[in-house]
């Protein structure tokens, strides 16, 4: 942020730069005019006029917009696109990978839980980038999460917790799920979980093993089947 501030900005442009910075990960995030002024002042600039800056932001309709239902501002999509081109080279922000369906279809998980959607995004992005151990570890995280969601949906989370009240790891979660007949997970769903366990254990724990594309490809369909069944059983879709 300091490198942006050193580019000789007006108060309005400095405010838009702040909105760009805080919305890098989530463009829907906004902050109030007062908070913007405090950030500007904290970097050594003189006291800001909150009302004047709010008026300037309201007139800069192609750059900033109010967050619905909040006393806050965020960048307009056109404004963000414009500032991406200006500021990303300055602060060396890595390009966000394009969302794909390379391992799991993102639409299957849309509207479930934000953390589940982000995990699926990382699974596909790591596969696309050739980071297959990362992909396998994130698949492990997804399946652990979905099993936990399933047990929480029927208020039986105590069944999958250790004595320290933390959730069990994937191998133990799978073992308990296999013994539980009440959820009626299909043979293909269970087999998908079992097949993945081998790869997940190797990628997470074997220091001499590096997963390859064909390793993920081999168990991809099983993960897809197991994930969809767990989503249905947990009433997430």
Number of C-alpha atoms within 10 A of each C-alpha: 13 8 9 17 15 8 10 9 13 10 17 18 15 19 25 24 22 22 24 24 20 17 17 15 10 8 16 15 16 24 18 17 22 17 14 23 22 14 16 19 13 11 11 8 12 10 11 17 12 16 11 13 18 20 12 16 23 15 12 15 14 14 22 24 19 18 17 11 6 10 12 18 24 26 30 22 15 13 18 24 13 12 17 17 10 13 18 15 10 13 13 8 11 8 7 9 13 9 14 16 15 16 23 20 15 16 10 16 21 15 11 14 11 10 11 18 18 14 19 26 23 18 27 25 22 20 21 19 11 13 17 22 23 21 27 27 17 21 27 25 18 21 22 19 17 22 23 22 20 21 18 15 14 11 10 13 16 13 15 21 16 12 9 7 10 10 18 18 14 20 17 15 18 20 11 14 20 15 8 11 9 7 13 13 17 12 9 15 20 20 17 20 23 20 15 23 20 12 23 25 15 17 21 16 10 10 8 7 12 15 18 14 14 10 15 21 13 13 21 18 16 19 27 17 18 24 23 17 20 22 18 11 20 19 13 17 14
